[in-house]
Amino acid sequence: MLVVVLLVIVLAIVAAAGLVTWSRRARAAARSIGAPAGEYDRLFPGDVLSRHILMSGSLARLEFFDWGVRLHGLAISRWVVPTWEARYEELAIVELVTLRFSRFAVWLRLRGSSDGIGFLTHWSRDILREFEKHNVPVNRSVIKVTRPEELYRSPS
């Protein structure tokens, strides 16, 4: 009986440590510009791809506003999905990327930086068209990467 109790305690500690780590990694990928809440013009469901996060399950959404974009989690996933905002003029380029066994992601790269974030979605072509409407440079060539860290190197 003591072994079972100890096993449950150890599993609870491991689960809690995992959740804390995941939450910290999500916060590290967050970017806020203090943008107004307002109503979005377009909305796309999907997931997040960043240096430390690769999600599945349509737990995020990408919203287009007149000022720029906001990527954030649904109500049930906000603690593990970073909120990432950028004005259109801050974006250097938007690219299509894919990992070996994954959907296409729309990679949002910031000007003068190797920083960015990816949005995994089945709506990538529509999202690229939306960025083009806002005069953001778009690269429609698919960039294949083996690890998300490769996306944080110099722009393609």
Beta strands, then each sheet from edge to edge (+ up, - down):
strand 1: 42-49
strand 2: 60-64
strand 3: 68-73
strand 4: 84-87
strand 5: 91-98
strand 6: 104-110
strand 7: 116-120
strand 8: 138-144
sheet 1: 4+ 3- 2+ 1- 7+ 6- 5+ 8+
end
